[in-house]
Amino acid sequence: MLVLAGIAAACSPARSLEAVRVLRDIEAGSRPSGLKAVTPTPARTFVRFGDGDAREGDLYLPGDPAKAGVVLVPGLTPRGRDDARLVDFAKTLARARFEVLVPDLPRLRALRVAADDAVPIADAVRFLGERAPGRPLGIAAVSFAVGPAVIALGEPGVHADFFLGIGGYWDLEALITYVTTGFYRHDNGWVFRQPKAYGKWVFVLSNAARLGDARDAAILTGIAKRKLEDKDADIADLAGALGPDGRAVYALVSNVDPERVPGLLAALPPQLGEEIGRLDLKRRDLTRAPAFFVLVHDRSDRIIPAEQSQAFSAAVAPGQARVYLAGGLDHAQIKELGIGDALSLFEAIHTLLRLRDADLRADAPSPP
């Protein structure tokens, strides 16, 4: 971290030093850090919002006056907004003078991704915007939750100045190809990287309930849960009991040939194909999205390849996104950073702080 300290001294010293402290605090989690030593402890309060107070969430209030607001969307975790890693990250953002709202999203807690989750996310953005009109406002989302969070940008009355995506996706057909076969496109050719089985079985769990056949839905849910508990578990007894709809899903996730994926996707029950289409960001025009996108990705991600964030960046208006790749992230959480990784994350945080301070144009150069 001495290298980062040198950078902080060389450019925009106060904000750069803050970026170093924020990065170190993210690494520290709940442990002591320099940022914790110089900032008041954030307050976490329960709130209701949306029509008729139908939504629930946690609001993190910084001890110093907030400079911006951000809706933090959890990834797929059974503990949802109570996940210890998410709570630590929300507190770090609050210490960095963001007012943070973490909405409760039951489907994501059940390890299911749905385009309809864009609606409560949009409610959260509107609620936070109404608390302090005119200040910078953004969304931060993790992993598969990036999909519904991006879709929320198109909901009525939603305006976000910035969007932080960590380990997110863009092209669902390409992502499904990777999580099922391990192949992804690079320079117009196929490249293989052994994927984590987690992504494949989360896909099954997310889509099982959408089947019209309740028996197949229950069997696929059982298969996914068994595999999520033990990736080497035998599922032959369950797979053999599947009906036609369930077999179509199982044929896709058991396939190892990337060239077969388009045909297997086309053979899925219509309701599954429709939901995949709704969640597929590649099918949406993001060139009109007003938010500035800060995309952070594990360079060697084995759940969602980093090429997804790079393709996302290319799909928005020119100069409207920056991608920061780093090793040592283990998909969406810091494990062990080398110097180059720390520099990349420092730049991402520095950019986020500039957006907080309304001090960044789409065509502005990256910080030195």
Contacts in CASP RR format, 6 or more apart in sequence:
PFRMAT RR
TARGET T0000
AUTHOR 0000-0000-0000
METHOD contacts of the structure
MODEL  1
MLVLAGIAAACSPARSLEAVRVLRDIEAGSRPSGLKAVTPTPARTFVRFG
DGDAREGDLYLPGDPAKAGVVLVPGLTPRGRDDARLVDFAKTLARARFEV
LVPDLPRLRALRVAADDAVPIADAVRFLGERAPGRPLGIAAVSFAVGPAV
IALGEPGVHADFFLGIGGYWDLEALITYVTTGFYRHDNGWVFRQPKAYGK
WVFVLSNAARLGDARDAAILTGIAKRKLEDKDADIADLAGALGPDGRAVY
ALVSNVDPERVPGLLAALPPQLGEEIGRLDLKRRDLTRAPAFFVLVHDRS
DRIIPAEQSQAFSAAVAPGQARVYLAGGLDHAQIKELGIGDALSLFEAIH
TLLRLRDADLRADAPSPP
1 20 0 8 1.000
1 24 0 8 1.000
1 342 0 8 1.000
3 339 0 8 1.000
3 342 0 8 1.000
3 343 0 8 1.000
4 20 0 8 1.000
4 23 0 8 1.000
4 342 0 8 1.000
4 343 0 8 1.000
4 346 0 8 1.000
5 17 0 8 1.000
5 20 0 8 1.000
7 16 0 8 1.000
7 343 0 8 1.000
7 346 0 8 1.000
7 368 0 8 1.000
8 16 0 8 1.000
8 17 0 8 1.000
8 19 0 8 1.000
8 20 0 8 1.000
9 16 0 8 1.000
10 16 0 8 1.000
10 368 0 8 1.000
11 367 0 8 1.000
11 368 0 8 1.000
12 350 0 8 1.000
12 367 0 8 1.000
15 350 0 8 1.000
15 353 0 8 1.000
15 354 0 8 1.000
15 357 0 8 1.000
16 350 0 8 1.000
16 367 0 8 1.000
18 96 0 8 1.000
18 353 0 8 1.000
19 346 0 8 1.000
19 349 0 8 1.000
19 350 0 8 1.000
19 353 0 8 1.000
20 346 0 8 1.000
21 33 0 8 1.000
21 34 0 8 1.000
21 35 0 8 1.000
21 38 0 8 1.000
22 35 0 8 1.000
22 92 0 8 1.000
22 95 0 8 1.000
22 96 0 8 1.000
22 349 0 8 1.000
22 353 0 8 1.000
23 342 0 8 1.000
23 345 0 8 1.000
23 346 0 8 1.000
23 349 0 8 1.000
24 33 0 8 1.000
24 34 0 8 1.000
24 35 0 8 1.000
25 33 0 8 1.000
25 34 0 8 1.000
25 35 0 8 1.000
25 36 0 8 1.000
25 92 0 8 1.000
25 95 0 8 1.000
26 88 0 8 1.000
26 89 0 8 1.000
26 92 0 8 1.000
26 334 0 8 1.000
27 33 0 8 1.000
27 334 0 8 1.000
27 337 0 8 1.000
28 36 0 8 1.000
29 85 0 8 1.000
29 88 0 8 1.000
29 92 0 8 1.000
30 84 0 8 1.000
30 88 0 8 1.000
35 92 0 8 1.000
35 95 0 8 1.000
35 96 0 8 1.000
36 95 0 8 1.000
39 62 0 8 1.000
39 63 0 8 1.000
39 64 0 8 1.000
39 95 0 8 1.000
40 62 0 8 1.000
40 63 0 8 1.000
40 64 0 8 1.000
41 63 0 8 1.000
42 60 0 8 1.000
42 61 0 8 1.000
42 62 0 8 1.000
42 63 0 8 1.000
42 90 0 8 1.000
42 91 0 8 1.000
42 94 0 8 1.000
42 95 0 8 1.000
42 100 0 8 1.000
43 60 0 8 1.000
43 61 0 8 1.000
43 63 0 8 1.000
44 58 0 8 1.000
44 59 0 8 1.000
44 60 0 8 1.000
44 61 0 8 1.000
44 87 0 8 1.000
44 90 0 8 1.000
44 91 0 8 1.000
45 58 0 8 1.000
45 59 0 8 1.000
45 61 0 8 1.000
46 56 0 8 1.000
46 57 0 8 1.000
46 58 0 8 1.000
46 59 0 8 1.000
47 56 0 8 1.000
47 57 0 8 1.000
47 58 0 8 1.000
47 59 0 8 1.000
47 101 0 8 1.000
47 127 0 8 1.000
48 54 0 8 1.000
48 55 0 8 1.000
48 56 0 8 1.000
48 57 0 8 1.000
49 55 0 8 1.000
49 57 0 8 1.000
49 101 0 8 1.000
49 123 0 8 1.000
49 124 0 8 1.000
49 127 0 8 1.000
50 123 0 8 1.000
50 126 0 8 1.000
50 127 0 8 1.000
51 123 0 8 1.000
54 123 0 8 1.000
55 103 0 8 1.000
55 104 0 8 1.000
55 120 0 8 1.000
55 123 0 8 1.000
55 124 0 8 1.000
55 127 0 8 1.000
56 103 0 8 1.000
56 104 0 8 1.000
57 81 0 8 1.000
57 101 0 8 1.000
57 102 0 8 1.000
57 103 0 8 1.000
57 104 0 8 1.000
57 124 0 8 1.000
58 81 0 8 1.000
58 90 0 8 1.000
58 101 0 8 1.000
58 102 0 8 1.000
59 99 0 8 1.000
59 100 0 8 1.000
59 101 0 8 1.000
60 90 0 8 1.000
60 91 0 8 1.000
60 93 0 8 1.000
60 94 0 8 1.000
60 99 0 8 1.000
60 100 0 8 1.000
60 101 0 8 1.000
60 102 0 8 1.000
61 94 0 8 1.000
61 99 0 8 1.000
62 94 0 8 1.000
62 95 0 8 1.000
62 96 0 8 1.000
62 97 0 8 1.000
62 98 0 8 1.000
62 99 0 8 1.000
63 94 0 8 1.000
64 97 0 8 1.000
65 97 0 8 1.000
66 97 0 8 1.000
66 98 0 8 1.000
66 99 0 8 1.000
66 132 0 8 1.000
66 135 0 8 1.000
67 97 0 8 1.000
67 98 0 8 1.000
67 135 0 8 1.000
67 136 0 8 1.000
67 356 0 8 1.000
67 357 0 8 1.000
68 97 0 8 1.000
68 98 0 8 1.000
68 99 0 8 1.000
68 135 0 8 1.000
68 136 0 8 1.000
68 137 0 8 1.000
68 138 0 8 1.000
68 161 0 8 1.000
68 355 0 8 1.000
68 356 0 8 1.000
68 357 0 8 1.000
69 98 0 8 1.000
69 99 0 8 1.000
69 100 0 8 1.000
69 101 0 8 1.000
69 128 0 8 1.000
69 129 0 8 1.000
69 132 0 8 1.000
69 135 0 8 1.000
69 136 0 8 1.000
69 137 0 8 1.000
69 138 0 8 1.000
70 93 0 8 1.000
70 98 0 8 1.000
70 99 0 8 1.000
70 100 0 8 1.000
70 101 0 8 1.000
70 128 0 8 1.000
70 137 0 8 1.000
70 138 0 8 1.000
70 139 0 8 1.000
70 140 0 8 1.000
70 164 0 8 1.000
71 100 0 8 1.000
71 101 0 8 1.000
71 102 0 8 1.000
71 103 0 8 1.000
71 121 0 8 1.000
71 124 0 8 1.000
71 125 0 8 1.000
71 128 0 8 1.000
71 138 0 8 1.000
71 139 0 8 1.000
71 140 0 8 1.000
71 149 0 8 1.000
72 86 0 8 1.000
72 89 0 8 1.000
72 90 0 8 1.000
72 93 0 8 1.000
72 100 0 8 1.000
72 101 0 8 1.000
72 102 0 8 1.000
72 140 0 8 1.000
72 141 0 8 1.000
73 102 0 8 1.000
73 103 0 8 1.000
73 105 0 8 1.000
73 108 0 8 1.000
73 121 0 8 1.000
73 139 0 8 1.000
73 140 0 8 1.000
73 141 0 8 1.000
73 142 0 8 1.000
73 145 0 8 1.000
73 148 0 8 1.000
73 149 0 8 1.000
74 80 0 8 1.000
74 81 0 8 1.000
74 83 0 8 1.000
74 86 0 8 1.000
74 102 0 8 1.000
74 105 0 8 1.000
74 108 0 8 1.000
74 109 0 8 1.000
74 142 0 8 1.000
74 145 0 8 1.000
75 86 0 8 1.000
75 108 0 8 1.000
75 141 0 8 1.000
75 142 0 8 1.000
75 143 0 8 1.000
75 144 0 8 1.000
75 145 0 8 1.000
75 332 0 8 1.000
76 108 0 8 1.000
76 111 0 8 1.000
76 112 0 8 1.000
76 113 0 8 1.000
76 143 0 8 1.000
76 144 0 8 1.000
76 145 0 8 1.000
76 202 0 8 1.000
77 83 0 8 1.000
77 86 0 8 1.000
77 108 0 8 1.000
77 109 0 8 1.000
78 109 0 8 1.000
78 110 0 8 1.000
78 111 0 8 1.000
79 109 0 8 1.000
80 86 0 8 1.000
80 104 0 8 1.000
80 105 0 8 1.000
80 108 0 8 1.000
80 109 0 8 1.000
81 87 0 8 1.000
81 102 0 8 1.000
81 103 0 8 1.000
81 104 0 8 1.000
85 333 0 8 1.000
86 102 0 8 1.000
86 142 0 8 1.000
90 100 0 8 1.000
90 102 0 8 1.000
93 100 0 8 1.000
93 140 0 8 1.000
94 100 0 8 1.000
96 353 0 8 1.000
96 356 0 8 1.000
97 356 0 8 1.000
98 356 0 8 1.000
99 128 0 8 1.000
99 131 0 8 1.000
99 132 0 8 1.000
101 124 0 8 1.000
101 127 0 8 1.000
101 128 0 8 1.000
103 120 0 8 1.000
103 121 0 8 1.000
103 123 0 8 1.000
103 124 0 8 1.000
105 117 0 8 1.000
105 120 0 8 1.000
105 121 0 8 1.000
105 145 0 8 1.000
107 113 0 8 1.000
107 114 0 8 1.000
107 116 0 8 1.000
107 117 0 8 1.000
108 117 0 8 1.000
108 145 0 8 1.000
110 205 0 8 1.000
111 202 0 8 1.000
111 205 0 8 1.000
111 206 0 8 1.000
111 228 0 8 1.000
112 205 0 8 1.000
112 206 0 8 1.000
112 209 0 8 1.000
113 144 0 8 1.000
113 145 0 8 1.000
113 147 0 8 1.000
113 148 0 8 1.000
113 202 0 8 1.000
113 206 0 8 1.000
113 279 0 8 1.000
114 148 0 8 1.000
114 206 0 8 1.000
114 275 0 8 1.000
114 279 0 8 1.000
115 147 0 8 1.000
115 148 0 8 1.000
115 151 0 8 1.000
115 275 0 8 1.000
115 278 0 8 1.000
115 279 0 8 1.000
116 148 0 8 1.000
117 145 0 8 1.000
117 148 0 8 1.000
118 148 0 8 1.000
118 149 0 8 1.000
118 151 0 8 1.000
118 152 0 8 1.000
118 154 0 8 1.000
118 155 0 8 1.000
119 152 0 8 1.000
119 155 0 8 1.000
121 139 0 8 1.000
121 148 0 8 1.000
121 149 0 8 1.000
121 152 0 8 1.000
121 155 0 8 1.000
122 152 0 8 1.000
122 154 0 8 1.000
122 155 0 8 1.000
122 156 0 8 1.000
122 157 0 8 1.000
122 158 0 8 1.000
125 137 0 8 1.000
125 138 0 8 1.000
125 139 0 8 1.000
125 152 0 8 1.000
125 158 0 8 1.000
125 159 0 8 1.000
125 160 0 8 1.000
126 157 0 8 1.000
126 158 0 8 1.000
128 137 0 8 1.000
129 135 0 8 1.000
129 137 0 8 1.000
136 161 0 8 1.000
136 162 0 8 1.000
136 355 0 8 1.000
136 356 0 8 1.000
136 357 0 8 1.000
136 358 0 8 1.000
137 159 0 8 1.000
137 160 0 8 1.000
137 161 0 8 1.000
138 160 0 8 1.000
138 161 0 8 1.000
138 162 0 8 1.000
138 163 0 8 1.000
138 164 0 8 1.000
138 291 0 8 1.000
139 149 0 8 1.000
139 152 0 8 1.000
139 153 0 8 1.000
139 160 0 8 1.000
139 162 0 8 1.000
139 163 0 8 1.000
139 164 0 8 1.000
139 291 0 8 1.000
140 163 0 8 1.000
140 164 0 8 1.000
140 165 0 8 1.000
140 166 0 8 1.000
141 147 0 8 1.000
141 148 0 8 1.000
141 149 0 8 1.000
141 150 0 8 1.000
141 163 0 8 1.000
141 164 0 8 1.000
141 165 0 8 1.000
141 166 0 8 1.000
141 168 0 8 1.000
142 165 0 8 1.000
142 166 0 8 1.000
142 167 0 8 1.000
142 168 0 8 1.000
142 332 0 8 1.000
143 166 0 8 1.000
143 167 0 8 1.000
143 168 0 8 1.000
143 303 0 8 1.000
143 304 0 8 1.000
143 331 0 8 1.000
143 332 0 8 1.000
144 168 0 8 1.000
144 169 0 8 1.000
144 202 0 8 1.000
144 304 0 8 1.000
146 165 0 8 1.000
146 166 0 8 1.000
146 167 0 8 1.000
146 168 0 8 1.000
146 169 0 8 1.000
147 168 0 8 1.000
147 169 0 8 1.000
147 279 0 8 1.000
147 281 0 8 1.000
148 279 0 8 1.000
149 163 0 8 1.000
149 165 0 8 1.000
150 163 0 8 1.000
150 281 0 8 1.000
150 284 0 8 1.000
150 286 0 8 1.000
150 289 0 8 1.000
151 278 0 8 1.000
151 279 0 8 1.000
151 281 0 8 1.000
151 284 0 8 1.000
152 158 0 8 1.000
153 160 0 8 1.000
153 163 0 8 1.000
153 289 0 8 1.000
153 290 0 8 1.000
153 291 0 8 1.000
154 289 0 8 1.000
159 290 0 8 1.000
160 290 0 8 1.000
160 291 0 8 1.000
161 290 0 8 1.000
161 291 0 8 1.000
161 292 0 8 1.000
161 355 0 8 1.000
161 358 0 8 1.000
162 291 0 8 1.000
162 292 0 8 1.000
162 293 0 8 1.000
162 294 0 8 1.000
162 352 0 8 1.000
162 355 0 8 1.000
163 289 0 8 1.000
163 291 0 8 1.000
163 292 0 8 1.000
163 293 0 8 1.000
163 294 0 8 1.000
164 294 0 8 1.000
164 296 0 8 1.000
164 352 0 8 1.000
165 293 0 8 1.000
165 294 0 8 1.000
165 295 0 8 1.000
165 296 0 8 1.000
165 309 0 8 1.000
166 296 0 8 1.000
166 297 0 8 1.000
166 332 0 8 1.000
167 295 0 8 1.000
167 296 0 8 1.000
167 297 0 8 1.000
167 298 0 8 1.000
167 301 0 8 1.000
167 304 0 8 1.000
167 306 0 8 1.000
167 308 0 8 1.000
167 309 0 8 1.000
167 331 0 8 1.000
167 332 0 8 1.000
168 295 0 8 1.000
168 297 0 8 1.000
168 304 0 8 1.000
168 308 0 8 1.000
168 309 0 8 1.000
168 312 0 8 1.000
169 175 0 8 1.000
169 281 0 8 1.000
169 304 0 8 1.000
169 308 0 8 1.000
169 312 0 8 1.000
170 281 0 8 1.000
170 282 0 8 1.000
170 308 0 8 1.000
170 309 0 8 1.000
170 311 0 8 1.000
170 312 0 8 1.000
170 315 0 8 1.000
171 280 0 8 1.000
171 281 0 8 1.000
171 282 0 8 1.000
171 308 0 8 1.000
171 311 0 8 1.000
172 276 0 8 1.000
172 277 0 8 1.000
172 279 0 8 1.000
172 280 0 8 1.000
172 281 0 8 1.000
172 282 0 8 1.000
173 261 0 8 1.000
173 262 0 8 1.000
173 265 0 8 1.000
173 280 0 8 1.000
173 282 0 8 1.000
174 184 0 8 1.000
174 185 0 8 1.000
174 307 0 8 1.000
174 308 0 8 1.000
174 311 0 8 1.000
175 304 0 8 1.000
175 305 0 8 1.000
175 308 0 8 1.000
176 203 0 8 1.000
176 252 0 8 1.000
176 261 0 8 1.000
176 265 0 8 1.000
176 276 0 8 1.000
177 183 0 8 1.000
177 184 0 8 1.000
177 258 0 8 1.000
177 261 0 8 1.000
178 184 0 8 1.000
178 193 0 8 1.000
178 195 0 8 1.000
178 304 0 8 1.000
178 305 0 8 1.000
179 195 0 8 1.000
179 199 0 8 1.000
179 200 0 8 1.000
179 203 0 8 1.000
179 303 0 8 1.000
180 200 0 8 1.000
180 203 0 8 1.000
180 252 0 8 1.000
180 253 0 8 1.000
180 254 0 8 1.000
180 255 0 8 1.000
180 256 0 8 1.000
180 261 0 8 1.000
181 255 0 8 1.000
181 256 0 8 1.000
181 257 0 8 1.000
181 258 0 8 1.000
181 261 0 8 1.000
182 192 0 8 1.000
182 193 0 8 1.000
182 194 0 8 1.000
182 195 0 8 1.000
182 258 0 8 1.000
183 190 0 8 1.000
183 191 0 8 1.000
183 192 0 8 1.000
183 258 0 8 1.000
184 190 0 8 1.000
184 191 0 8 1.000
184 193 0 8 1.000
184 305 0 8 1.000
184 307 0 8 1.000
185 191 0 8 1.000
185 307 0 8 1.000
186 307 0 8 1.000
190 258 0 8 1.000
193 300 0 8 1.000
193 302 0 8 1.000
193 305 0 8 1.000
194 302 0 8 1.000
195 302 0 8 1.000
195 303 0 8 1.000
196 302 0 8 1.000
196 303 0 8 1.000
196 331 0 8 1.000
197 227 0 8 1.000
197 231 0 8 1.000
198 228 0 8 1.000
198 303 0 8 1.000
199 303 0 8 1.000
200 227 0 8 1.000
200 253 0 8 1.000
201 223 0 8 1.000
201 224 0 8 1.000
201 227 0 8 1.000
201 228 0 8 1.000
201 253 0 8 1.000
202 224 0 8 1.000
202 228 0 8 1.000
203 253 0 8 1.000
204 220 0 8 1.000
204 221 0 8 1.000
204 223 0 8 1.000
204 224 0 8 1.000
204 227 0 8 1.000
204 249 0 8 1.000
204 253 0 8 1.000
205 220 0 8 1.000
205 221 0 8 1.000
205 224 0 8 1.000
205 225 0 8 1.000
205 228 0 8 1.000
207 220 0 8 1.000
207 249 0 8 1.000
207 272 0 8 1.000
207 275 0 8 1.000
208 216 0 8 1.000
208 217 0 8 1.000
208 218 0 8 1.000
208 220 0 8 1.000
208 221 0 8 1.000
208 224 0 8 1.000
208 249 0 8 1.000
209 217 0 8 1.000
209 221 0 8 1.000
210 217 0 8 1.000
210 269 0 8 1.000
210 271 0 8 1.000
210 272 0 8 1.000
210 275 0 8 1.000
211 217 0 8 1.000
211 220 0 8 1.000
211 245 0 8 1.000
211 246 0 8 1.000
211 249 0 8 1.000
211 269 0 8 1.000
211 271 0 8 1.000
211 272 0 8 1.000
212 245 0 8 1.000
212 269 0 8 1.000
212 271 0 8 1.000
213 243 0 8 1.000
213 245 0 8 1.000
213 246 0 8 1.000
215 243 0 8 1.000
216 242 0 8 1.000
216 243 0 8 1.000
216 245 0 8 1.000
216 246 0 8 1.000
216 249 0 8 1.000
219 238 0 8 1.000
219 241 0 8 1.000
219 242 0 8 1.000
219 246 0 8 1.000
220 242 0 8 1.000
220 246 0 8 1.000
220 249 0 8 1.000
220 250 0 8 1.000
222 238 0 8 1.000
223 235 0 8 1.000
223 238 0 8 1.000
223 239 0 8 1.000
223 250 0 8 1.000
226 233 0 8 1.000
226 235 0 8 1.000
226 238 0 8 1.000
227 233 0 8 1.000
227 235 0 8 1.000
239 250 0 8 1.000
239 254 0 8 1.000
242 250 0 8 1.000
245 269 0 8 1.000
248 264 0 8 1.000
248 267 0 8 1.000
248 268 0 8 1.000
248 269 0 8 1.000
249 268 0 8 1.000
249 269 0 8 1.000
249 272 0 8 1.000
251 264 0 8 1.000
251 267 0 8 1.000
252 261 0 8 1.000
252 264 0 8 1.000
252 265 0 8 1.000
252 267 0 8 1.000
252 268 0 8 1.000
255 261 0 8 1.000
255 264 0 8 1.000
265 273 0 8 1.000
265 276 0 8 1.000
268 276 0 8 1.000
277 283 0 8 1.000
281 312 0 8 1.000
281 315 0 8 1.000
282 311 0 8 1.000
282 315 0 8 1.000
286 312 0 8 1.000
286 315 0 8 1.000
286 316 0 8 1.000
287 315 0 8 1.000
287 316 0 8 1.000
287 317 0 8 1.000
288 317 0 8 1.000
289 316 0 8 1.000
289 317 0 8 1.000
289 320 0 8 1.000
291 320 0 8 1.000
292 320 0 8 1.000
292 321 0 8 1.000
292 355 0 8 1.000
292 360 0 8 1.000
292 362 0 8 1.000
293 312 0 8 1.000
293 313 0 8 1.000
293 316 0 8 1.000
293 320 0 8 1.000
293 321 0 8 1.000
293 322 0 8 1.000
294 321 0 8 1.000
294 322 0 8 1.000
294 324 0 8 1.000
294 348 0 8 1.000
294 351 0 8 1.000
294 352 0 8 1.000
294 355 0 8 1.000
295 309 0 8 1.000
295 312 0 8 1.000
295 313 0 8 1.000
295 321 0 8 1.000
295 322 0 8 1.000
295 323 0 8 1.000
295 324 0 8 1.000
296 309 0 8 1.000
296 323 0 8 1.000
296 324 0 8 1.000
296 326 0 8 1.000
296 329 0 8 1.000
296 345 0 8 1.000
296 348 0 8 1.000
297 304 0 8 1.000
297 306 0 8 1.000
297 308 0 8 1.000
297 309 0 8 1.000
297 310 0 8 1.000
297 323 0 8 1.000
297 324 0 8 1.000
297 325 0 8 1.000
297 326 0 8 1.000
297 329 0 8 1.000
298 306 0 8 1.000
298 325 0 8 1.000
298 326 0 8 1.000
298 327 0 8 1.000
298 328 0 8 1.000
298 329 0 8 1.000
298 330 0 8 1.000
298 331 0 8 1.000
298 332 0 8 1.000
299 306 0 8 1.000
299 325 0 8 1.000
299 326 0 8 1.000
299 327 0 8 1.000
299 329 0 8 1.000
300 306 0 8 1.000
300 327 0 8 1.000
300 328 0 8 1.000
301 329 0 8 1.000
301 331 0 8 1.000
302 331 0 8 1.000
303 331 0 8 1.000
304 331 0 8 1.000
306 325 0 8 1.000
309 323 0 8 1.000
309 325 0 8 1.000
310 323 0 8 1.000
312 321 0 8 1.000
312 323 0 8 1.000
313 321 0 8 1.000
313 322 0 8 1.000
313 323 0 8 1.000
317 362 0 8 1.000
319 362 0 8 1.000
319 363 0 8 1.000
320 362 0 8 1.000
322 348 0 8 1.000
322 351 0 8 1.000
322 366 0 8 1.000
324 344 0 8 1.000
324 345 0 8 1.000
324 347 0 8 1.000
324 348 0 8 1.000
324 351 0 8 1.000
325 344 0 8 1.000
326 337 0 8 1.000
326 340 0 8 1.000
326 341 0 8 1.000
326 342 0 8 1.000
326 344 0 8 1.000
326 345 0 8 1.000
327 337 0 8 1.000
327 338 0 8 1.000
327 341 0 8 1.000
328 334 0 8 1.000
328 335 0 8 1.000
328 336 0 8 1.000
328 337 0 8 1.000
328 338 0 8 1.000
328 341 0 8 1.000
329 335 0 8 1.000
329 341 0 8 1.000
334 345 0 8 1.000
337 345 0 8 1.000
347 366 0 8 1.000
347 367 0 8 1.000
350 367 0 8 1.000
351 360 0 8 1.000
351 366 0 8 1.000
351 367 0 8 1.000
354 360 0 8 1.000
354 367 0 8 1.000
END
